[in-house]
Amino acid sequence: MQITWRRVMSVKVSALTRSLFFSFMSYLFVLFVIIVLDTFSRKDFDFGRAAALSAVYIAALVVLFAVMVLVFRKRLKE
């Protein structure tokens, strides 16, 4: 059985999902910068502190993106 590229790429991704994904990736880059700045300011990498920063930041992002998805879907249905 031959699998063609067209068949593999036939998954449809909405424009909203794609834009939110790229936005989420850019926010993760901001998280990386925050962790780097924190590490250099303290002159030592503390995994517990970086994990706590990441957990709070990602939890806030998840809430923000959940609200954005609800608002955008409601606006797109109008």
C-alpha positions in Angstrom: 0.0 0.0 0.0 1.4 3.3 -1.0 0.9 6.3 1.2 1.0 9.6 -0.7 1.9 13.0 0.7 -1.6 14.3 -0.2 -3.2 11.6 2.0 -1.0 12.3 4.9 -1.5 16.1 4.7 -5.3 15.8 4.2 -6.0 16.7 7.8 -7.8 20.0 7.9 -6.8 22.5 10.5 -8.8 25.6 10.9 -7.2 29.0 10.6 -8.2 29.7 14.2 -6.4 26.6 15.5 -3.3 27.3 13.4 -3.1 30.9 14.6 -3.6 30.0 18.2 -0.9 27.3 17.9 1.7 29.8 16.5 0.7 32.3 19.2 1.1 29.7 21.9 4.6 28.9 20.5 5.6 32.6 20.6 4.4 32.8 24.2 6.5 29.7 25.1 9.5 31.6 23.6 8.7 34.4 26.0 8.7 31.9 28.9 12.1 30.7 27.8 13.4 34.3 27.8 12.0 34.8 31.3 13.7 31.6 32.6 17.0 32.6 31.0 16.8 36.1 32.5 15.9 34.7 35.9 18.8 32.2 35.7 21.3 34.9 34.8 20.1 37.3 37.4 20.4 34.6 40.2 23.7 33.2 38.6 22.4 29.7 39.1 19.8 27.5 37.5 17.2 26.3 40.1 15.0 23.6 38.5 12.3 24.0 41.2 12.0 27.8 40.6 12.0 27.3 36.8 9.3 24.6 37.1 7.2 26.9 39.3 7.6 29.8 36.9 6.6 27.6 34.0 3.6 26.1 35.8 2.2 29.5 36.7 2.9 30.9 33.3 1.4 28.0 31.3 -1.7 27.9 33.6 -2.3 31.5 32.9 -1.8 30.9 29.2 -4.2 28.0 29.2 -6.9 30.2 30.8 -6.2 33.0 28.4 -6.4 30.8 25.4 -9.6 29.1 26.6 -11.2 32.5 26.8 -9.8 33.5 23.4 -11.2 30.3 21.8 -14.6 30.9 23.3 -14.7 34.6 22.2 -13.4 33.9 18.7 -15.8 31.0 18.1 -18.7 33.1 19.2 -17.6 35.9 16.9 -17.0 33.6 13.9 -20.5 32.1 14.3 -22.1 35.6 14.0 
